Amino acid sequence: MSRHAARLTGFGTTIFTEMSALALRTGAINLGQGFPDTDGPREAVEAAVTALRSGENQYAPLPGVPALREAVRDHQRHHYGLEPEEVLITFGATEAIAAALLGLCDPGDEVIVLEPYYDSYAACIAFAGARRRPVTLRPPDFGLDPDALAAAIGPRARVLLLNTPHNPTGRVLDRAELELIATACREHDLICVTDEVYEHLVFDGRHLPIATLPGMAERTLTISSIGKSFSFTGWKIGWCSGPGELVAEPTGCGDAPLSVVAPDV
Ligand SMILES: Cc1ncc(COP(=O)(O)O)c(C=O)c1O
């Protein structure tokens, strides 16, 4: 008899573990896992070493170190003109996605998700007891099909899990596509959880966060991390920003609304 919870039936190891082991076994070049060949900025490594040597080694406040939360807020303001009410620091973007889905979905709720998708999405949706409703991005341009989006939204739809710039297609959703998604979220009262870890790896044009579209800041949880932008995938430092009630409550961090200027404790 299986020792797993029934909702995890069919989930094995991650695709990264599988592909990396295969590459090791066969001596193949490992294109399966997205980490860079070079480390990020030396100054960042030095700053981390200095912090560790100067005694920054004990529990941090659960929502994250205030200076880092403030830096994330500054980043959202500087690059996109966003003013998130709350910022929460997480164990990579992956934990932020998991916490958001666990905090927002009841068993039987549906999560609309662009397919193909990052490996952890399906497992996190299953952990939440929710159902996955994929909207497939098809070649050659991997654009968003408005009919497929409309067809995926049923009465139990609760969350739209967006990923742009998109892994693995590399597609950067344009304004018209984001407006379609935003309209759907507003009309069906969906929360948009948006994974923007590739926000700074755009070669043509610019990444547009969906939270900047009218009426979206109040229903969007924006997630990103240090891994891709700074080439420090091993540090696993991520964050989630958005309205206070969405960041503080579903993620269960803090018994009072979090303030980005909360004193260090
Ligand atoms: C779309 C997407 N989201 C999240 C992650 C993981 O982010 P983190 O390492 O910050 O958990 C990846 C890693 O490949 C990814 O491709």
The ligand as a Tripos MOL2 file, in Angstrom:
@<TRIPOS>MOLECULE
LIG
   16    16     1     0     0
SMALL
NO_CHARGES

@<TRIPOS>ATOM
      1 C1          9.2930   29.4210  -13.9320 C.3       1 LIG1
      2 C2         10.1380   29.1310  -12.7470 C.ar      1 LIG1
      3 N1          9.7180   29.5140  -11.5330 N.ar      1 LIG1
      4 C3         10.4680   29.2690  -10.4310 C.ar      1 LIG1
      5 C4         11.6840   28.6170  -10.5330 C.ar      1 LIG1
      6 C5         12.4660   28.3430   -9.2850 C.3       1 LIG1
      7 O1         12.7560   29.4910   -8.6070 O.3       1 LIG1
      8 P1         13.5490   29.3890   -7.2080 P.3       1 LIG1
      9 O2         14.8400   28.6980   -7.4910 O.co2     1 LIG1
     10 O3         13.6930   30.8070   -6.7770 O.co2     1 LIG1
     11 O4         12.6910   28.5960   -6.2910 O.co2     1 LIG1
     12 C6         12.1490   28.1810  -11.7680 C.ar      1 LIG1
     13 C7         13.4300   27.4470  -11.8590 C.2       1 LIG1
     14 O5         13.7890   26.8890  -12.8510 O.2       1 LIG1
     15 C8         11.3720   28.4510  -12.9000 C.ar      1 LIG1
     16 O6         11.7710   28.0570  -14.1100 O.3       1 LIG1
@<TRIPOS>BOND
     1     1     2 1
     2     2     3 ar
     3     2    15 ar
     4     3     4 ar
     5     4     5 ar
     6     5     6 1
     7     5    12 ar
     8     6     7 1
     9     7     8 1
    10     8     9 2
    11     8    10 1
    12     8    11 1
    13    12    13 1
    14    12    15 ar
    15    13    14 2
    16    15    16 1
@<TRIPOS>SUBSTRUCTURE
     1 LIG1         1 GROUP 0 **** ****
